[in-house]
Structure formats: structure tokens, C-alpha cells
Amino acid sequence: MSDPVQRLVDQLEIRELTARYNRAFDDGDAEAYAATFVPDGEMHATGVPNTVGRDALKELVRLTPYGIVHITTDPVIEIDGDRAIQRCTLIVANRHEDRSAVQFGTTGRYEDELVRTPDGWRFKKRVAVLDGDVAQQAAQEAAQ
């Protein structure tokens, strides 16, 4: 039987990693975002090319326009030694440059594979399955 205190500590650290991921992406901090992954980490999302490795992850953040706000909730975390799986709900909002308004974007789910490293928990693979046709929505917004 695993240590229940260690399990709680691991769950809290994974939730905090998820929060750092959200804030780094939303603030355009490419270095901090990439640091939430292992060096060969992967990000897969509906309507976005698969991104593998920290350099590509940094570029993903640099190419994303300002305004995205990630909100994650309802995490279910399964820990097996130095590996973990997290499933959580994703809500995406879009804020205006002047922060005068926020508009609902979409929802979805993250399916995460994590590993414990000497620097703490890191994402090995994140898969964001978004509701609706995100690529089509983005093309329509760009055309307006």
C-alpha cells in the first residue's frame, strides 16, 4: 500500500504544475511553459500540429496570439511510483488586449502522462481534446 501522505503531496505538485503550465502559456512565457515538460515532452491538441521537444514547445507559445486563458478543473490523478496520469477538464477563454472583456472560447479535456524528475513532476505527454471544431473557429475569427 502506498503512503497516503506522499500521494497527497504528489497530487498537489501535479496540480501546481498544471497551474504553472496554464499561467506560462497565457502570459507568453515560452521558457517557463517548456520547463513544465520533460526535454522530449509532447503536446497534442485538436487543430494544432503535434509539438515535440522543448524548442518546439517554446515556439508554440511564441506563435500563439495574446489573449488565451486556460482554466483547468476536476483533476483525477492516478499515481504509480514515478509515473502519473491526470485527466482534467479544460475551459478556454479569450481576453481582449486592454483586459476590458473576456469571451468564452471552448471546453475540452486534457489527458496527461507525467513523470517524476529530479526537478519534480513534468509532463511527458499532454493531449488536449477540444470540443467543437477549433481550427474552423480560428479561421472564421481571423477572417472577421
Buried (B, 14 or more C-beta within 10 A) or exposed (E): EEEEEEEEEBBEBBBEBBEBBBBBBBEBBBEBBBBBBBEEBBBBBBBBEEBBBBEBBBBBBEEBEEBBBBEBEEBEBEBEEEEBBBBBBBBBBBBEEEEEEEEEBBEBBBBBBBBBEEEEBBBBBBBBEBEEEBEEBBEEEEEE
